[in-house]
Amino acid sequence: MKQLRGKPLKDFLKQVQQPKRDLIFILQDVQDPINVGSAFRIADACNVQELILTGISAKPPHPLLRKVARGKQRRVKWSYTEQASDAIISLKSKGFMSCALELTPKSIPYYEVELPDKICLIVGHEDHGITKRTLAVCDMFIFLPMYGKGTSMNVHVSLGIAAYHILHAPRNT
């Protein structure tokens, strides 16, 4: 058995049915360019509509972000706005529901949430998470259960897990 590469790989991936859910990422104050570069790669892999960077998030053309993103920062539509809450409010006016990946008293496990067809997924700062101002405008809150001794994962790892679940979760009918 050998790995698929080049045209055979592209042909193989074209056979996979793409999920029918609109997804946007919002990165609030994600400082580490490795996390942001990885988010661009995840956004490309998930075919997100847009990646919105806010606050003190690392932005292209940061050299480490560019290296980690491997060109995806040129392929993925992205924008910058100062306040994540403003981006969320704007997206709500376009029919999106906001989903914060954060531990709050109202958070439910990511695999138990009923998901709409248009969703923006918000992740926050590596140490401080999502701000209270932003949480105040979010529609739902999810978390990834931790079964080991640690209580958190890298931002981009959590983003990838949640994004793929959102894309492949059953659709409301």
Sequence and secondary structure as in RCSB ss.txt:
>XXXX:A:sequence
MKQLRGKPLKDFLKQVQQPKRDLIFILQDVQDPINVGSAFRIADACNVQELILTGISAKPPHPLLRKVARGKQRR
VKWSYTEQASDAIISLKSKGFMSCALELTPKSIPYYEVELPDKICLIVGHEDHGITKRTLAVCDMFIFLPMYGKG
TSMNVHVSLGIAAYHILHAPRNT
>XXXX:A:secstr
     HHHHHHHHHTS     EEEEEEES   HHHHHHHHHHHHHHT SEEEEETT   TT HHHHHHHTTHHHH
S EEEES HHHHHHHHHTTT EEEEES  TT EETTT    SEEEEEE BTTTBS HHHHTT SEEEE    SS 
    HHHHHHHHHHHHHHS    
